[in-house]
Amino acid sequence: MALPVLVGLFLVALAFDRPGLWAPWCLVGVVVGLGQGAALWWRGRYPVAVMAITLVGGAISQLVNPEMTFPYAAMVAIVSLAAARPPLVSLSALAALCGVAALNFFTASAVDTWFVMAIAVVPWALGEAVRNRRAALVVEAARAVAEERMRIAREMHDVLAHSMSAIIVQASAADDVFDVAPDKARAALRTIETTSRDVLAELRHLLAAVRPGDQDGSSNPAADVPWPADPADPADPGHPSELVNPVDPSDPARPVALPRRPQPGLREVEELAAPLRAAGVAVDLRVDGAARPLPAGVDLAAYRIVQEALTNALRHAAATRVVVTLHYDRDVLELRVADNGTGGPASDEPTQVTASDESARGPASAWPLPSAGHGITGMRERAAMVGGQLEAARQARGGFHVRATLPLGGPR
């Protein structure tokens, strides 16, 4: 803020610096100097207009006092102009600035004049560097937003695809045995309830990252989700209504913040197998080597890859057995998920269910579910994010096989 004042006062002082200068010309120099200093106040908001004013003022000051070789105000204004406008505009202003500086050819030596014109390029280059830096920050911010959207979309896909597939299978199974085996139907409904609670909690955790301002729980993304009360045990601490909209016992009108759920990892892989086992799919979990804590990114990627592979086995392959192998090497974690089903789609093309297929199918719980078509692509992206690779293909002896290799040192 002090720069315009200093420049204005400096130009006024230069107007009085020439002894014997006729008083009216001295007054012109004072007015022009103050005008240039005042114009610099708005150089950030109106850079083009301020540049034009300082160029005209610099030319007049040069005529009033030929010993003033530098157009000081214009050299300050061009920094803001170059930072705010594209090179086509700022280079035109630089050419005009050099033209004002060229007036020194009439009153100063050629060496001094060329020196002033060369110095005029410095503030322009400074402003251009600022503009390029700002543009790079904008691009970086846009890239970060796109990556965050991709991450959220990937997380939403993984959470919803696995959980909703399990819910659909369990609902279909409950419908198949509702009349002949009500106990099994009730067990399937309990599995649906548990899975729904888990997915709701995980979605809240995901949405909390999108809305970081809701730290006090006053704006709960799931607070308006209706959930019927359980008359058998309304005080159950795991009751869905309390999970959705918890309150402070001392002040029921005030919601309380839920503890943040830790990021999922391979320590929870057993939970991924539970819905498949409840649907009648035998899941065999094997660990080769010494299991140990993994880098957070690798742990999450491995969990999501296993989750998606199990979801595909449930949705597409109609498998009865799935083998999940975690092989811990010194520098690499290898994941293998193999099933004995029909193989599922080896590509990411969606599976279509026709009316003839619907009429010819067996029990609903054994029927492959439609695909959104992005599961294998998502697994490959997750592996690539941590510097790994993923292969997914049908096995020669039947079934489908997913193999991922994740370096424990992160991307290389």
Disulfide bonds with the S-S distance in Angstrom:
none
